[in-house]
């Protein structure tokens, strides 16, 4: 009898604790004022996954954006007076290429820099060639090397570039390396002991600490930025590791080497992130040397993240570009979980007769994201969107080509995590040259892909549709 009463008492305590936790967390979620889809998804997770849902919310849902924004704004307010001396917003002359003048005007208002003419861009679709070019630039550096990476693997390629940076530091070059603590979690700071001993600096972005408030795996720095001597920049979707170099795994990436005044923008974003991570202000004149026109490309590096209160810059520019497209919208992304505005923009563009195509991997390295993305296929295909999937390879590039005059490549996936939760960076291009190159590359990639049709979708089993439906519920969290 006593055992029975004790068991009932424990059960009642657990039930009360569970209800208390649910009540507390639901009120916390509501007060965060997320979008309704994300709010409902988290409430369902917490109700139907007792205690496990609480753990998931603590790790993935407590973005602490308010705290992050205050810190980020302090960094930006501290740096803007320094950076403004070196940033020069240029107005482009009227040319036939810039029929996308409304997009240019919008881009000019989304940050302090605006599009920069006179830039030179070189694209690398081959991972080994991209990393060879990066190593060559590191070896030629004379003054400083600034790097931000989401993932730096402790493998042969990681050691190769660690050694290259160590050699640079050894000859007196200032080296600063910023790594995201989640994306590069397997690569400990001790991996760079030789670099640090040679005078290089290594910092972690939002380091995880179970004994502090910084335990969330959200708000990661997903950018890939390298600046050499303030004159040459590298950015795109490629991290440092054997898989990105094409030495292991079915990976297909894209990276870009840039020169010209757009490098100021990459340098400025690195300075802000470095200050945010270390408290050290390096936004001084020597890191922004005099810049001359290098080419005939108009480029704009837009950074976005959860600290972006007014405009989700990358999301906003892509949304408007899709809505104003007249001929084509070609998108390549490894992770596709569109939010309602992007979904509607893609559908209405296709219904207007625009050639809308999306290139995806058949299976990425995140199965839940795959299922969530597939749940959008039927409604997109019905509107006229063409979806292509690549077998036995993961296209990791994140690109978009709009008509003949507007294009982008960078770190942002076409998903809600990139648009709202992570710190991202994309190069946007105004003019025919890069749009033509990216468009040609897109068509080349599609030759190795198969198209997803309405007929194929009708053959899905009931189980497959249930999997997609369940993942769709979690889409706002992915």
VOLO-946607 format. One record per residue (C-alpha): residue in one letter; residue number from 1; y, z, x. Coordinates in steps of 0.1 Angstrom, whole numbers, plus 5000, padded with zeros to 4 digits. Layout:
N
- type / seq / yy / zz / xx
- A / NUM / Y / Z / X
...
//
This chain:
478
- type / seq / yy / zz / xx
- X / 1 / 5000 / 5000 / 5000
- X / 2 / 5024 / 5009 / 5028
- X / 3 / 5016 / 4977 / 5046
- X / 4 / 5023 / 4957 / 5014
- X / 5 / 5057 / 4974 / 5009
- X / 6 / 5065 / 4969 / 5046
- X / 7 / 5057 / 4932 / 5043
- X / 8 / 5078 / 4928 / 5012
- X / 9 / 5107 / 4947 / 5029
- X / 10 / 5106 / 4924 / 5059
- X / 11 / 5104 / 4893 / 5036
- X / 12 / 5134 / 4905 / 5017
- X / 13 / 5153 / 4911 / 5049
- X / 14 / 5145 / 4877 / 5062
- X / 15 / 5155 / 4861 / 5028
- X / 16 / 5188 / 4880 / 5028
- X / 17 / 5194 / 4870 / 5064
- X / 18 / 5186 / 4834 / 5056
- X / 19 / 5210 / 4834 / 5026
- X / 20 / 5237 / 4851 / 5046
- X / 21 / 5234 / 4825 / 5074
- X / 22 / 5234 / 4796 / 5049
- X / 23 / 5265 / 4810 / 5032
- X / 24 / 5283 / 4815 / 5065
- X / 25 / 5275 / 4782 / 5080
- X / 26 / 5282 / 4762 / 5048
- X / 27 / 5316 / 4778 / 5046
- X / 28 / 5322 / 4770 / 5083
- X / 29 / 5311 / 4734 / 5077
- X / 30 / 5335 / 4730 / 5048
- X / 31 / 5364 / 4744 / 5067
- X / 32 / 5358 / 4719 / 5095
- X / 33 / 5369 / 4692 / 5070
- X / 34 / 5345 / 4666 / 5082
- X / 35 / 5339 / 4634 / 5064
- X / 36 / 5319 / 4640 / 5032
- X / 37 / 5288 / 4623 / 5045
- X / 38 / 5286 / 4645 / 5076
- X / 39 / 5294 / 4676 / 5056
- X / 40 / 5266 / 4669 / 5031
- X / 41 / 5241 / 4660 / 5058
- X / 42 / 5247 / 4693 / 5077
- X / 43 / 5245 / 4713 / 5045
- X / 44 / 5211 / 4697 / 5037
- X / 45 / 5198 / 4704 / 5072
- X / 46 / 5208 / 4740 / 5071
- X / 47 / 5193 / 4746 / 5036
- X / 48 / 5160 / 4728 / 5041
- X / 49 / 5154 / 4738 / 5078
- X / 50 / 5158 / 4776 / 5078
- X / 51 / 5169 / 4790 / 5112
- X / 52 / 5160 / 4757 / 5129
- X / 53 / 5190 / 4741 / 5110
- X / 54 / 5212 / 4769 / 5123
- X / 55 / 5201 / 4762 / 5159
- X / 56 / 5207 / 4725 / 5154
- X / 57 / 5242 / 4731 / 5140
- X / 58 / 5250 / 4754 / 5170
- X / 59 / 5239 / 4728 / 5195
- X / 60 / 5251 / 4696 / 5177
- X / 61 / 5274 / 4706 / 5149
- X / 62 / 5298 / 4731 / 5164
- X / 63 / 5320 / 4705 / 5181
- X / 64 / 5348 / 4730 / 5187
- X / 65 / 5372 / 4701 / 5185
- X / 66 / 5401 / 4724 / 5178
- X / 67 / 5396 / 4743 / 5211
- X / 68 / 5390 / 4711 / 5229
- X / 69 / 5421 / 4694 / 5216
- X / 70 / 5443 / 4723 / 5227
- X / 71 / 5430 / 4721 / 5262
- X / 72 / 5431 / 4683 / 5262
- X / 73 / 5467 / 4683 / 5250
- X / 74 / 5478 / 4707 / 5277
- X / 75 / 5463 / 4683 / 5302
- X / 76 / 5480 / 4653 / 5286
- X / 77 / 5514 / 4670 / 5283
- X / 78 / 5512 / 4681 / 5319
- X / 79 / 5503 / 4646 / 5331
- X / 80 / 5524 / 4623 / 5309
- X / 81 / 5557 / 4629 / 5328
- X / 82 / 5540 / 4619 / 5360
- X / 83 / 5521 / 4589 / 5346
- X / 84 / 5550 / 4574 / 5327
- X / 85 / 5568 / 4566 / 5360
- X / 86 / 5539 / 4542 / 5369
- X / 87 / 5531 / 4527 / 5335
- X / 88 / 5549 / 4496 / 5325
- X / 89 / 5543 / 4481 / 5291
- X / 90 / 5546 / 4443 / 5293
- X / 91 / 5554 / 4419 / 5265
- X / 92 / 5535 / 4387 / 5266
- X / 93 / 5552 / 4353 / 5263
- X / 94 / 5544 / 4333 / 5232
- X / 95 / 5514 / 4311 / 5239
- X / 96 / 5488 / 4293 / 5218
- X / 97 / 5462 / 4317 / 5231
- X / 98 / 5477 / 4348 / 5215
- X / 99 / 5473 / 4339 / 5179
- X / 100 / 5459 / 4375 / 5176
- X / 101 / 5495 / 4388 / 5179
- X / 102 / 5490 / 4414 / 5152
- X / 103 / 5461 / 4429 / 5172
- X / 104 / 5482 / 4428 / 5203
- X / 105 / 5510 / 4446 / 5185
- X / 106 / 5486 / 4472 / 5171
- X / 107 / 5471 / 4478 / 5206
- X / 108 / 5505 / 4483 / 5221
- X / 109 / 5511 / 4512 / 5197
- X / 110 / 5478 / 4530 / 5201
- X / 111 / 5486 / 4544 / 5235
- X / 112 / 5514 / 4547 / 5261
- X / 113 / 5503 / 4517 / 5281
- X / 114 / 5497 / 4487 / 5259
- X / 115 / 5480 / 4454 / 5270
- X / 116 / 5487 / 4444 / 5306
- X / 117 / 5490 / 4407 / 5316
- X / 118 / 5483 / 4393 / 5350
- X / 119 / 5448 / 4409 / 5355
- X / 120 / 5417 / 4396 / 5370
- X / 121 / 5382 / 4403 / 5356
- X / 122 / 5348 / 4396 / 5369
- X / 123 / 5317 / 4402 / 5347
- X / 124 / 5283 / 4413 / 5359
- X / 125 / 5253 / 4409 / 5337
- X / 126 / 5229 / 4415 / 5365
- X / 127 / 5226 / 4452 / 5373
- X / 128 / 5218 / 4447 / 5410
- X / 129 / 5248 / 4424 / 5415
- X / 130 / 5271 / 4448 / 5397
- X / 131 / 5260 / 4477 / 5419
- X / 132 / 5262 / 4456 / 5450
- X / 133 / 5298 / 4448 / 5442
- X / 134 / 5305 / 4484 / 5435
- X / 135 / 5290 / 4495 / 5468
- X / 136 / 5309 / 4469 / 5487
- X / 137 / 5341 / 4482 / 5472
- X / 138 / 5332 / 4517 / 5481
- X / 139 / 5325 / 4507 / 5517
- X / 140 / 5359 / 4490 / 5518
- X / 141 / 5379 / 4519 / 5504
- X / 142 / 5407 / 4532 / 5526
- X / 143 / 5424 / 4559 / 5507
- X / 144 / 5406 / 4573 / 5476
- X / 145 / 5376 / 4567 / 5453
- X / 146 / 5376 / 4582 / 5418
- X / 147 / 5345 / 4580 / 5397
- X / 148 / 5335 / 4592 / 5362
- X / 149 / 5299 / 4587 / 5350
- X / 150 / 5280 / 4599 / 5320
- X / 151 / 5246 / 4595 / 5337
- X / 152 / 5239 / 4597 / 5374
- X / 153 / 5202 / 4598 / 5381
- X / 154 / 5186 / 4616 / 5411
- X / 155 / 5166 / 4585 / 5421
- X / 156 / 5169 / 4559 / 5448
- X / 157 / 5200 / 4543 / 5433
- X / 158 / 5216 / 4577 / 5428
- X / 159 / 5209 / 4586 / 5465
- X / 160 / 5221 / 4552 / 5476
- X / 161 / 5255 / 4557 / 5461
- X / 162 / 5256 / 4594 / 5470
- X / 163 / 5252 / 4582 / 5506
- X / 164 / 5279 / 4555 / 5502
- X / 165 / 5303 / 4581 / 5489
- X / 166 / 5294 / 4605 / 5517
- X / 167 / 5301 / 4578 / 5543
- X / 168 / 5335 / 4571 / 5527
- X / 169 / 5344 / 4608 / 5527
- X / 170 / 5333 / 4611 / 5563
- X / 171 / 5358 / 4584 / 5574
- X / 172 / 5386 / 4603 / 5556
- X / 173 / 5386 / 4587 / 5521
- X / 174 / 5393 / 4611 / 5493
- X / 175 / 5363 / 4611 / 5470
- X / 176 / 5363 / 4627 / 5435
- X / 177 / 5332 / 4624 / 5413
- X / 178 / 5332 / 4636 / 5377
- X / 179 / 5299 / 4638 / 5359
- X / 180 / 5291 / 4647 / 5323
- X / 181 / 5270 / 4678 / 5323
- X / 182 / 5247 / 4666 / 5295
- X / 183 / 5243 / 4630 / 5306
- X / 184 / 5237 / 4640 / 5342
- X / 185 / 5219 / 4673 / 5335
- X / 186 / 5189 / 4664 / 5357
- X / 187 / 5212 / 4657 / 5387
- X / 188 / 5224 / 4691 / 5399
- X / 189 / 5255 / 4695 / 5420
- X / 190 / 5233 / 4704 / 5449
- X / 191 / 5222 / 4668 / 5449
- X / 192 / 5257 / 4660 / 5463
- X / 193 / 5256 / 4686 / 5491
- X / 194 / 5262 / 4661 / 5518
- X / 195 / 5291 / 4645 / 5500
- X / 196 / 5307 / 4680 / 5494
- X / 197 / 5301 / 4689 / 5530
- X / 198 / 5319 / 4657 / 5541
- X / 199 / 5350 / 4667 / 5520
- X / 200 / 5342 / 4650 / 5487
- X / 201 / 5347 / 4668 / 5454
- X / 202 / 5322 / 4669 / 5425
- X / 203 / 5330 / 4684 / 5391
- X / 204 / 5311 / 4686 / 5358
- X / 205 / 5327 / 4677 / 5324
- X / 206 / 5323 / 4705 / 5298
- X / 207 / 5294 / 4723 / 5316
- X / 208 / 5268 / 4738 / 5293
- X / 209 / 5267 / 4776 / 5294
- X / 210 / 5245 / 4795 / 5270
- X / 211 / 5265 / 4827 / 5277
- X / 212 / 5299 / 4811 / 5268
- X / 213 / 5312 / 4792 / 5239
- X / 214 / 5305 / 4759 / 5256
- X / 215 / 5270 / 4753 / 5244
- X / 216 / 5275 / 4723 / 5222
- X / 217 / 5260 / 4690 / 5233
- X / 218 / 5287 / 4671 / 5215
- X / 219 / 5320 / 4659 / 5229
- X / 220 / 5304 / 4643 / 5259
- X / 221 / 5323 / 4621 / 5284
- X / 222 / 5305 / 4588 / 5279
- X / 223 / 5329 / 4568 / 5301
- X / 224 / 5320 / 4549 / 5332
- X / 225 / 5351 / 4546 / 5354
- X / 226 / 5355 / 4538 / 5391
- X / 227 / 5389 / 4534 / 5407
- X / 228 / 5392 / 4523 / 5444
- X / 229 / 5425 / 4529 / 5462
- X / 230 / 5443 / 4526 / 5428
- X / 231 / 5439 / 4488 / 5430
- X / 232 / 5404 / 4479 / 5420
- X / 233 / 5385 / 4493 / 5389
- X / 234 / 5350 / 4491 / 5375
- X / 235 / 5340 / 4500 / 5340
- X / 236 / 5316 / 4490 / 5313
- X / 237 / 5283 / 4503 / 5301
- X / 238 / 5264 / 4508 / 5333
- X / 239 / 5255 / 4542 / 5347
- X / 240 / 5241 / 4550 / 5382
- X / 241 / 5203 / 4549 / 5383
- X / 242 / 5173 / 4527 / 5391
- X / 243 / 5170 / 4516 / 5354
- X / 244 / 5206 / 4503 / 5354
- X / 245 / 5200 / 4485 / 5387
- X / 246 / 5171 / 4466 / 5372
- X / 247 / 5146 / 4484 / 5394
- X / 248 / 5127 / 4501 / 5365
- X / 249 / 5126 / 4498 / 5328
- X / 250 / 5135 / 4470 / 5303
- X / 251 / 5173 / 4474 / 5307
- X / 252 / 5200 / 4448 / 5302
- X / 253 / 5236 / 4460 / 5309
- X / 254 / 5271 / 4447 / 5315
- X / 255 / 5298 / 4458 / 5339
- X / 256 / 5332 / 4446 / 5348
- X / 257 / 5354 / 4446 / 5380
- X / 258 / 5391 / 4445 / 5373
- X / 259 / 5423 / 4443 / 5393
- X / 260 / 5459 / 4443 / 5382
- X / 261 / 5480 / 4467 / 5362
- X / 262 / 5451 / 4476 / 5339
- X / 263 / 5438 / 4497 / 5368
- X / 264 / 5467 / 4521 / 5362
- X / 265 / 5451 / 4528 / 5328
- X / 266 / 5417 / 4536 / 5343
- X / 267 / 5434 / 4558 / 5369
- X / 268 / 5454 / 4576 / 5342
- X / 269 / 5423 / 4583 / 5321
- X / 270 / 5405 / 4596 / 5352
- X / 271 / 5435 / 4618 / 5361
- X / 272 / 5435 / 4633 / 5326
- X / 273 / 5397 / 4640 / 5326
- X / 274 / 5399 / 4654 / 5362
- X / 275 / 5427 / 4678 / 5352
- X / 276 / 5408 / 4687 / 5320
- X / 277 / 5376 / 4695 / 5341
- X / 278 / 5392 / 4711 / 5372
- X / 279 / 5428 / 4721 / 5364
- X / 280 / 5439 / 4700 / 5394
- X / 281 / 5469 / 4676 / 5388
- X / 282 / 5464 / 4644 / 5409
- X / 283 / 5487 / 4622 / 5388
- X / 284 / 5510 / 4616 / 5418
- X / 285 / 5526 / 4585 / 5432
- X / 286 / 5501 / 4578 / 5460
- X / 287 / 5473 / 4572 / 5434
- X / 288 / 5494 / 4546 / 5416
- X / 289 / 5504 / 4521 / 5443
- X / 290 / 5527 / 4491 / 5436
- X / 291 / 5508 / 4465 / 5417
- X / 292 / 5512 / 4427 / 5415
- X / 293 / 5498 / 4401 / 5392
- X / 294 / 5463 / 4393 / 5401
- X / 295 / 5451 / 4368 / 5375
- X / 296 / 5456 / 4352 / 5341
- X / 297 / 5439 / 4378 / 5319
- X / 298 / 5456 / 4402 / 5295
- X / 299 / 5436 / 4434 / 5294
- X / 300 / 5440 / 4468 / 5279
- X / 301 / 5419 / 4499 / 5286
- X / 302 / 5417 / 4521 / 5256
- X / 303 / 5403 / 4556 / 5258
- X / 304 / 5393 / 4576 / 5227
- X / 305 / 5376 / 4609 / 5220
- X / 306 / 5375 / 4639 / 5197
- X / 307 / 5409 / 4650 / 5210
- X / 308 / 5425 / 4619 / 5195
- X / 309 / 5441 / 4634 / 5165
- X / 310 / 5463 / 4606 / 5152
- X / 311 / 5443 / 4574 / 5159
- X / 312 / 5407 / 4568 / 5168
- X / 313 / 5419 / 4541 / 5190
- X / 314 / 5387 / 4521 / 5197
- X / 315 / 5375 / 4524 / 5162
- X / 316 / 5408 / 4515 / 5147
- X / 317 / 5413 / 4484 / 5168
- X / 318 / 5377 / 4471 / 5162
- X / 319 / 5381 / 4478 / 5124
- X / 320 / 5413 / 4458 / 5122
- X / 321 / 5399 / 4430 / 5144
- X / 322 / 5368 / 4426 / 5121
- X / 323 / 5390 / 4426 / 5090
- X / 324 / 5413 / 4399 / 5103
- X / 325 / 5386 / 4377 / 5118
- X / 326 / 5387 / 4341 / 5107
- X / 327 / 5358 / 4325 / 5126
- X / 328 / 5334 / 4348 / 5142
- X / 329 / 5324 / 4384 / 5148
- X / 330 / 5297 / 4388 / 5174
- X / 331 / 5286 / 4423 / 5183
- X / 332 / 5261 / 4435 / 5209
- X / 333 / 5252 / 4472 / 5209
- X / 334 / 5221 / 4492 / 5218
- X / 335 / 5229 / 4519 / 5191
- X / 336 / 5240 / 4507 / 5157
- X / 337 / 5249 / 4534 / 5131
- X / 338 / 5281 / 4521 / 5114
- X / 339 / 5303 / 4543 / 5094
- X / 340 / 5315 / 4532 / 5059
- X / 341 / 5347 / 4515 / 5071
- X / 342 / 5329 / 4494 / 5097
- X / 343 / 5301 / 4486 / 5073
- X / 344 / 5325 / 4474 / 5047
- X / 345 / 5345 / 4454 / 5073
- X / 346 / 5313 / 4436 / 5084
- X / 347 / 5302 / 4429 / 5049
- X / 348 / 5336 / 4416 / 5037
- X / 349 / 5340 / 4394 / 5068
- X / 350 / 5306 / 4378 / 5062
- X / 351 / 5315 / 4373 / 5025
- X / 352 / 5347 / 4356 / 5036
- X / 353 / 5326 / 4330 / 5055
- X / 354 / 5331 / 4345 / 5090
- X / 355 / 5301 / 4341 / 5113
- X / 356 / 5290 / 4377 / 5117
- X / 357 / 5262 / 4384 / 5141
- X / 358 / 5248 / 4417 / 5155
- X / 359 / 5225 / 4418 / 5186
- X / 360 / 5203 / 4449 / 5189
- X / 361 / 5172 / 4461 / 5207
- X / 362 / 5140 / 4460 / 5186
- X / 363 / 5134 / 4496 / 5199
- X / 364 / 5159 / 4516 / 5218
- X / 365 / 5153 / 4549 / 5236
- X / 366 / 5164 / 4568 / 5205
- X / 367 / 5140 / 4562 / 5176
- X / 368 / 5159 / 4582 / 5150
- X / 369 / 5190 / 4561 / 5157
- X / 370 / 5169 / 4530 / 5153
- X / 371 / 5157 / 4540 / 5119
- X / 372 / 5192 / 4550 / 5108
- X / 373 / 5205 / 4516 / 5119
- X / 374 / 5178 / 4497 / 5102
- X / 375 / 5187 / 4514 / 5069
- X / 376 / 5219 / 4493 / 5069
- X / 377 / 5202 / 4460 / 5074
- X / 378 / 5195 / 4451 / 5037
- X / 379 / 5231 / 4454 / 5025
- X / 380 / 5244 / 4436 / 5056
- X / 381 / 5220 / 4407 / 5054
- X / 382 / 5227 / 4404 / 5017
- X / 383 / 5264 / 4399 / 5025
- X / 384 / 5256 / 4372 / 5050
- X / 385 / 5255 / 4392 / 5083
- X / 386 / 5229 / 4378 / 5108
- X / 387 / 5210 / 4404 / 5128
- X / 388 / 5191 / 4397 / 5159
- X / 389 / 5167 / 4420 / 5178
- X / 390 / 5154 / 4417 / 5213
- X / 391 / 5118 / 4426 / 5221
- X / 392 / 5107 / 4442 / 5253
- X / 393 / 5142 / 4448 / 5265
- X / 394 / 5171 / 4471 / 5257
- X / 395 / 5205 / 4453 / 5256
- X / 396 / 5227 / 4483 / 5267
- X / 397 / 5259 / 4463 / 5267
- X / 398 / 5286 / 4472 / 5242
- X / 399 / 5306 / 4441 / 5234
- X / 400 / 5324 / 4424 / 5206
- X / 401 / 5339 / 4389 / 5204
- X / 402 / 5363 / 4382 / 5176
- X / 403 / 5373 / 4346 / 5170
- X / 404 / 5384 / 4328 / 5202
- X / 405 / 5411 / 4351 / 5214
- X / 406 / 5399 / 4388 / 5212
- X / 407 / 5370 / 4406 / 5228
- X / 408 / 5360 / 4439 / 5242
- X / 409 / 5334 / 4455 / 5265
- X / 410 / 5330 / 4491 / 5275
- X / 411 / 5311 / 4524 / 5268
- X / 412 / 5315 / 4527 / 5231
- X / 413 / 5285 / 4520 / 5209
- X / 414 / 5288 / 4508 / 5174
- X / 415 / 5280 / 4542 / 5160
- X / 416 / 5297 / 4573 / 5147
- X / 417 / 5290 / 4594 / 5178
- X / 418 / 5310 / 4570 / 5199
- X / 419 / 5338 / 4566 / 5174
- X / 420 / 5342 / 4604 / 5167
- X / 421 / 5323 / 4627 / 5190
- X / 422 / 5323 / 4613 / 5225
- X / 423 / 5350 / 4604 / 5250
- X / 424 / 5348 / 4567 / 5254
- X / 425 / 5366 / 4539 / 5272
- X / 426 / 5367 / 4501 / 5264
- X / 427 / 5385 / 4472 / 5279
- X / 428 / 5400 / 4449 / 5253
- X / 429 / 5410 / 4413 / 5262
- X / 430 / 5436 / 4391 / 5245
- X / 431 / 5432 / 4354 / 5252
- X / 432 / 5406 / 4327 / 5253
- X / 433 / 5391 / 4332 / 5288
- X / 434 / 5371 / 4364 / 5284
- X / 435 / 5363 / 4357 / 5248
- X / 436 / 5347 / 4324 / 5259
- X / 437 / 5327 / 4341 / 5287
- X / 438 / 5315 / 4369 / 5264
- X / 439 / 5308 / 4345 / 5236
- X / 440 / 5287 / 4323 / 5259
- X / 441 / 5268 / 4353 / 5272
- X / 442 / 5262 / 4366 / 5236
- X / 443 / 5246 / 4332 / 5227
- X / 444 / 5225 / 4333 / 5258
- X / 445 / 5212 / 4368 / 5250
- X / 446 / 5204 / 4357 / 5214
- X / 447 / 5181 / 4330 / 5227
- X / 448 / 5156 / 4357 / 5237
- X / 449 / 5159 / 4375 / 5203
- X / 450 / 5144 / 4370 / 5169
- X / 451 / 5164 / 4372 / 5137
- X / 452 / 5158 / 4398 / 5110
- X / 453 / 5156 / 4381 / 5076
- X / 454 / 5156 / 4393 / 5041
- X / 455 / 5120 / 4380 / 5038
- X / 456 / 5109 / 4401 / 5067
- X / 457 / 5126 / 4432 / 5053
- X / 458 / 5107 / 4428 / 5020
- X / 459 / 5075 / 4433 / 5039
- X / 460 / 5083 / 4468 / 5050
- X / 461 / 5059 / 4495 / 5039
- X / 462 / 5069 / 4524 / 5017
- X / 463 / 5065 / 4547 / 5047
- X / 464 / 5089 / 4526 / 5068
- X / 465 / 5115 / 4527 / 5040
- X / 466 / 5111 / 4564 / 5037
- X / 467 / 5117 / 4568 / 5074
- X / 468 / 5148 / 4547 / 5073
- X / 469 / 5160 / 4566 / 5042
- X / 470 / 5156 / 4600 / 5058
- X / 471 / 5173 / 4588 / 5090
- X / 472 / 5202 / 4574 / 5069
- X / 473 / 5209 / 4609 / 5056
- X / 474 / 5214 / 4620 / 5092
- X / 475 / 5235 / 4590 / 5101
- X / 476 / 5268 / 4609 / 5101
- X / 477 / 5253 / 4633 / 5127
- X / 478 / 5240 / 4605 / 5150
//
